[in-house]
Amino acid sequence: MYYVYLLKLSNGDIYKGSTMNIQNRIKEHEVGKVRSTKHGLPVILIGYEAYQLKSDALRREKFLKTTEGLRLLRQQFRDIIMKTGGVA
């Protein structure tokens, strides 16, 4: 399985990523091993999606990083995002 996941950073930004091993990848984020999120610790997993094909997961991750994808995330996770404000 391939996963697309969303992390809420301490500054309120939302990080979007993909992986084959979601448990290990989240642990890497939590201990600061990922350069893009180590400035936003602690991180909280707010959602993930599972895909059979890597290409589907990468396509979804790419979409979520677009303006339209960001708008969708704001609607879908409105309550979580608004608790600390901001989304990136």
BABATI-147392 format. One record per residue: residue number from 1; residue in three letters; x, z, y of N, C-alpha, C in turn. Coordinates in steps of 0.05 Angstrom, whole numbers, padded with zeros to 5 digits, always signed. Example, Ala and Ser with C-alpha at 12.3 -4.5 7.8 and 13.67 -1.06 7.14 Angstrom:
<atoms>
<1,'ALA',<+00264,+00156,-00114>,<+00246,+00156,-00090>,<+00264,+00156,-00066>>
<2,'SER',<+00257,+00142,-00045>,<+00273,+00143,-00021>,<+00258,+00157,+00001>>
</atoms>
This chain:
<atoms>
<1,'MET',<+00017,+00000,-00024>,<+00000,+00000,+00000>,<+00018,+00000,+00025>>
<2,'TYR',<+00007,-00011,+00046>,<+00020,-00012,+00072>,<+00001,+00002,+00092>>
<3,'TYR',<+00012,+00017,+00110>,<-00004,+00033,+00128>,<+00003,+00027,+00157>>
<4,'VAL',<-00018,+00027,+00173>,<-00016,+00027,+00202>,<-00025,+00055,+00211>>
<5,'TYR',<-00009,+00068,+00228>,<-00015,+00095,+00235>,<-00013,+00099,+00265>>
<6,'LEU',<-00027,+00120,+00274>,<-00028,+00126,+00303>,<-00020,+00155,+00306>>
<7,'LEU',<-00001,+00160,+00324>,<+00008,+00187,+00330>,<+00003,+00193,+00359>>
<8,'LYS',<-00007,+00217,+00364>,<-00010,+00226,+00392>,<+00015,+00242,+00398>>
<9,'LEU',<+00028,+00234,+00420>,<+00052,+00247,+00429>,<+00045,+00270,+00448>>
<10,'SER',<+00064,+00288,+00452>,<+00058,+00311,+00469>,<+00051,+00304,+00498>>
<11,'ASN',<+00060,+00280,+00507>,<+00053,+00272,+00534>,<+00027,+00257,+00536>>
<12,'GLY',<+00013,+00254,+00513>,<-00013,+00241,+00513>,<-00012,+00212,+00505>>
<13,'ASP',<+00012,+00200,+00503>,<+00014,+00173,+00494>,<+00007,+00170,+00465>>
<14,'ILE',<-00001,+00146,+00457>,<-00008,+00140,+00429>,<+00013,+00121,+00419>>
<15,'TYR',<+00026,+00129,+00397>,<+00046,+00112,+00384>,<+00033,+00098,+00361>>
<16,'LYS',<+00039,+00071,+00358>,<+00028,+00056,+00336>,<+00051,+00046,+00319>>
<17,'GLY',<+00049,+00050,+00293>,<+00070,+00041,+00275>,<+00059,+00033,+00248>>
<18,'SER',<+00077,+00022,+00231>,<+00069,+00015,+00204>,<+00091,+00022,+00185>>
<19,'THR',<+00083,+00027,+00160>,<+00102,+00036,+00139>,<+00090,+00032,+00112>>
<20,'MET',<+00108,+00034,+00092>,<+00099,+00034,+00064>,<+00095,+00063,+00054>>
<21,'ASN',<+00110,+00081,+00065>,<+00108,+00109,+00056>,<+00100,+00127,+00080>>
<22,'ILE',<+00075,+00131,+00083>,<+00065,+00145,+00107>,<+00074,+00174,+00108>>
<23,'GLN',<+00075,+00188,+00086>,<+00083,+00216,+00086>,<+00112,+00219,+00096>>
<24,'ASN',<+00130,+00203,+00086>,<+00158,+00205,+00094>,<+00161,+00197,+00123>>
<25,'ARG',<+00147,+00176,+00131>,<+00150,+00166,+00159>,<+00140,+00187,+00179>>
<26,'ILE',<+00118,+00200,+00173>,<+00107,+00220,+00191>,<+00127,+00243,+00193>>
<27,'LYS',<+00139,+00251,+00171>,<+00159,+00272,+00171>,<+00183,+00265,+00189>>
<28,'GLU',<+00192,+00239,+00187>,<+00214,+00230,+00204>,<+00206,+00233,+00234>>
<29,'HIS',<+00182,+00226,+00240>,<+00172,+00229,+00268>,<+00172,+00259,+00276>>
<30,'GLU',<+00162,+00276,+00259>,<+00159,+00304,+00265>,<+00186,+00318,+00270>>
<31,'VAL',<+00207,+00310,+00257>,<+00233,+00323,+00260>,<+00251,+00308,+00280>>
<32,'GLY',<+00241,+00288,+00294>,<+00255,+00274,+00315>,<+00275,+00253,+00306>>
<33,'LYS',<+00272,+00242,+00282>,<+00290,+00222,+00272>,<+00282,+00194,+00282>>
<34,'VAL',<+00260,+00191,+00295>,<+00251,+00165,+00305>,<+00256,+00164,+00335>>
<35,'ARG',<+00273,+00146,+00344>,<+00281,+00144,+00372>,<+00257,+00141,+00390>>
<36,'SER',<+00238,+00125,+00383>,<+00215,+00120,+00401>,<+00196,+00143,+00405>>
<37,'THR',<+00197,+00163,+00387>,<+00178,+00185,+00390>,<+00192,+00212,+00394>>
<38,'LYS',<+00218,+00213,+00392>,<+00231,+00240,+00393>,<+00228,+00253,+00420>>
<39,'HIS',<+00223,+00237,+00441>,<+00218,+00249,+00468>,<+00190,+00260,+00471>>
<40,'GLY',<+00172,+00254,+00452>,<+00144,+00263,+00453>,<+00136,+00283,+00433>>
<41,'LEU',<+00156,+00298,+00423>,<+00149,+00319,+00403>,<+00134,+00342,+00415>>
<42,'PRO',<+00116,+00355,+00401>,<+00108,+00349,+00374>,<+00089,+00325,+00373>>
<43,'VAL',<+00088,+00312,+00350>,<+00070,+00289,+00346>,<+00047,+00298,+00328>>
<44,'ILE',<+00024,+00286,+00331>,<+00001,+00292,+00314>,<-00010,+00265,+00303>>
<45,'LEU',<-00013,+00264,+00277>,<-00025,+00240,+00265>,<-00055,+00241,+00271>>
<46,'ILE',<-00064,+00220,+00285>,<-00093,+00219,+00292>,<-00109,+00199,+00276>>
<47,'GLY',<-00095,+00181,+00262>,<-00109,+00162,+00245>,<-00090,+00143,+00231>>
<48,'TYR',<-00100,+00131,+00210>,<-00085,+00111,+00196>,<-00104,+00093,+00181>>
<49,'GLU',<-00094,+00069,+00175>,<-00109,+00049,+00160>,<-00091,+00039,+00137>>
<50,'ALA',<-00102,+00034,+00114>,<-00087,+00024,+00090>,<-00093,-00005,+00085>>
<51,'TYR',<-00073,-00020,+00078>,<-00075,-00049,+00072>,<-00060,-00056,+00046>>
<52,'GLN',<-00071,-00075,+00032>,<-00058,-00084,+00008>,<-00033,-00101,+00014>>
<53,'LEU',<-00035,-00117,+00035>,<-00013,-00135,+00042>,<+00001,-00126,+00067>>
<54,'LYS',<+00028,-00129,+00066>,<+00044,-00121,+00089>,<+00037,-00138,+00113>>
<55,'SER',<+00032,-00164,+00109>,<+00026,-00182,+00131>,<+00001,-00173,+00146>>
<56,'ASP',<-00019,-00162,+00132>,<-00044,-00152,+00145>,<-00038,-00128,+00161>>
<57,'ALA',<-00021,-00110,+00151>,<-00014,-00085,+00165>,<+00002,-00092,+00191>>
<58,'LEU',<+00021,-00110,+00189>,<+00036,-00118,+00212>,<+00019,-00132,+00233>>
<59,'ARG',<+00000,-00148,+00224>,<-00018,-00162,+00243>,<-00035,-00142,+00258>>
<60,'ARG',<-00045,-00122,+00243>,<-00061,-00101,+00256>,<-00045,-00084,+00275>>
<61,'GLU',<-00021,-00077,+00268>,<-00004,-00061,+00286>,<+00002,-00078,+00312>>
<62,'LYS',<+00008,-00103,+00308>,<+00013,-00120,+00332>,<-00012,-00122,+00350>>
<63,'PHE',<-00036,-00124,+00338>,<-00060,-00125,+00353>,<-00064,-00099,+00369>>
<64,'LEU',<-00060,-00076,+00356>,<-00064,-00051,+00369>,<-00046,-00046,+00393>>
<65,'LYS',<-00024,-00061,+00394>,<-00005,-00059,+00416>,<-00012,-00078,+00439>>
<66,'THR',<-00033,-00094,+00436>,<-00042,-00112,+00458>,<-00062,-00098,+00476>>
<67,'THR',<-00068,-00110,+00498>,<-00087,-00099,+00517>,<-00114,-00095,+00504>>
<68,'GLU',<-00123,-00114,+00489>,<-00149,-00112,+00475>,<-00148,-00090,+00454>>
<69,'GLY',<-00126,-00088,+00439>,<-00123,-00067,+00419>,<-00123,-00039,+00432>>
<70,'LEU',<-00109,-00037,+00454>,<-00108,-00012,+00469>,<-00136,-00003,+00478>>
<71,'ARG',<-00151,-00022,+00488>,<-00179,-00017,+00496>,<-00195,-00006,+00472>>
<72,'LEU',<-00192,-00019,+00449>,<-00205,-00010,+00425>,<-00197,+00019,+00417>>
<73,'LEU',<-00171,+00025,+00419>,<-00162,+00052,+00413>,<-00174,+00072,+00432>>
<74,'ARG',<-00175,+00065,+00457>,<-00187,+00083,+00477>,<-00216,+00090,+00470>>
<75,'GLN',<-00231,+00070,+00461>,<-00259,+00074,+00453>,<-00261,+00090,+00428>>
<76,'GLN',<-00245,+00083,+00408>,<-00247,+00095,+00381>,<-00238,+00124,+00381>>
<77,'PHE',<-00217,+00130,+00396>,<-00205,+00157,+00397>,<-00208,+00171,+00424>>
<78,'ARG',<-00230,+00165,+00437>,<-00235,+00174,+00465>,<-00232,+00205,+00467>>
<79,'ASP',<-00244,+00220,+00450>,<-00243,+00249,+00452>,<-00215,+00260,+00447>>
<80,'ILE',<-00200,+00249,+00428>,<-00173,+00258,+00423>,<-00155,+00251,+00447>>
<81,'ILE',<-00157,+00227,+00457>,<-00140,+00217,+00479>,<-00145,+00233,+00504>>
<82,'MET',<-00170,+00239,+00510>,<-00177,+00252,+00535>,<-00169,+00281,+00536>>
<83,'LYS',<-00163,+00294,+00513>,<-00155,+00322,+00514>,<-00130,+00327,+00530>>
<84,'THR',<-00111,+00308,+00529>,<-00086,+00311,+00545>,<-00083,+00288,+00565>>
<85,'GLY',<-00100,+00269,+00564>,<-00099,+00247,+00582>,<-00078,+00227,+00575>>
<86,'GLY',<-00082,+00202,+00584>,<-00062,+00182,+00580>,<-00062,+00168,+00553>>
<87,'VAL',<-00053,+00144,+00553>,<-00049,+00128,+00528>,<-00030,+00106,+00534>>
<88,'ALA',<-00012,+00101,+00516>,<+00007,+00079,+00520>,<+00008,+00061,+00495>>
</atoms>
